[in-house]
Amino acid sequence: MTGHGSILISGAGITGPALAYWLHRYGWQATVVERAPALRASGQNVDVRGAGRQVARLMGLEDAIAAAGTGEVGTRFLDRRGRTLAEFPAGTGDSDGATAELEIIRGELVRLLVEQTAGTTEYVYDDQITAVQEDEHGVDVSFARGPVRRFDLVVIAEGIGSRTRRLLFGDTVRVRDLGQYTAYGTIPRTAADDRWWRWCVAGRGRAVMLRPDNVGTTRASLAFLAPPSGYEDLAPERQIAVLRDVFADGGWQSARILDAFTADHSDFYLQRTAQVYAESWSRGRVALVGDAAYCASPISGMGTSLSLTGAYVLAGEIATRGDHREAFRSYEALLRPYVAKAQKLPPGVPRVATPMSGLGVRLLQTGLRIAGSGPGRRLGGSLFTPPADEFTVPQYPARV
C-alpha cells in the first residue's frame, strides 16, 4: 500500500495526533475522531524517555516538551509523618531515573501534538465509531453522530478501556489486572509544595503522592491495593467516599488531597492499574496502537514512550510496505519485543511498593534508605529506570 490514502484514527490523546503527524509526512490524509467534546487538557505527569524521546526529537518537539516541563527535580519517598526516607534526583539523560529529564503534564503534551497537526489533520470531537464494514478496497465507518464515511484504514489509538477495541476485537484482547486502584486529580498548590515527586508509603497497601506541574497547581494521586470492586464505575462523589474510608488514617497529606477532590473533582478520575495483551494488533484493515494495543500500566514508566514509538513505527510501515497486511505484520514484529520488555514489571510490583503489613512497610523503608544512601544511590536510581532505550528506532524516508 505504498502511495497515499485516507486513515481514520480513533482517539485524540498522545498516540492519535502523533500517528497523524507521521502519516501526513508520508502524504496520507488522517482524520482523528474523539468522543470527548473538546481536546482533553487534563492528566498527570508523564515522561518522555529513550525511543520515545528520539521520536519526539525527529518530530522537532523535544525543545518544546522541555520548555513545557513540570520542573520536577526528582523522587522523594516519605513515611506517614512526612519524614524523608530516601530521594533520587531526576535523570540527566534520555532514559534514566524515576523522574525523567523530560517530564510534562499529559494534557500539555497532547496540546503540543495537536498544535503540530492542526493544519494538516481533520479533528472530529464529540463523536465515536459505532460500526465498521470492511471490503477488499476500504472501510465504511458509522458514527454515533456523523454520517457514514469511507477510509482506506482504521487505527484505534484509545486508552486501556477502549470501547472501539471491544467493539471490533472482542475477547481477543486480555486486560491483566494488577490488583490496585489509583485516583488522580489536580489540587491547589500551597507554599509547602516543592519541585519533588513526593511518595508517601502509607501502609496497608496504600500510597499518597504529590507531584509538581508548570501551571500553578499540584497533581495528586492516591493508590491502594484491592480486588476488583467496581469502584471505577461509580460516580465521582461515591468514589471519593470510598477513598475517604480507605485513607481515613492514611497520614501525611491524605486529608488535604481528599478535601480538594471533594471541593472540585472536575479533573478527578479513578482507574484500575492494568496491562493490555492483544493476540494480534490488527484485524483486516483495522489496527491497534498505544494503550489500546499494549498498555504497560502507569507504574511501568513506559506508556508515553510506547505511544510515541508505536505511532512512528506504524506510520512508517504503512507508508513503506506493499499493502496494509504486510505493514501491520511488520509493525507488530518490530515492536512486540520492545513492548514485552516494557510490560515486564519488577517482581512483586505494585504490592512490593505498597506493602500491606507493618513488617512489609519496615522492610521497604529500610530498602529505600539503603538505596538512597551515597554508596547505594547509583544502584537505587537504576531500579527505577525503565527499559525505554532498549529499542533501535527504524529509519524511514522523510517522504514516501
PyMOL commands that set and color helices and strands:
alter all, ss='L'
color gray80, all
select helices_A, chain A and resi 15-25+50-58+62-67+106-117+163-172+231-233+236-246+254-263+291-294+298-300+303-320+324-343+351-353+358-372+377-383
alter helices_A, ss='H'
color red, helices_A
select strands_A, chain A and resi 6-10+29-34+45-47+74-78+84-89+103-105+122-125+129-134+139-143+149-151+153-156+173-188+196-203+206-212+217-225+269-278+282-283+286-288
alter strands_A, ss='S'
color yellow, strands_A
deselect
rebuild
show_as cartoon
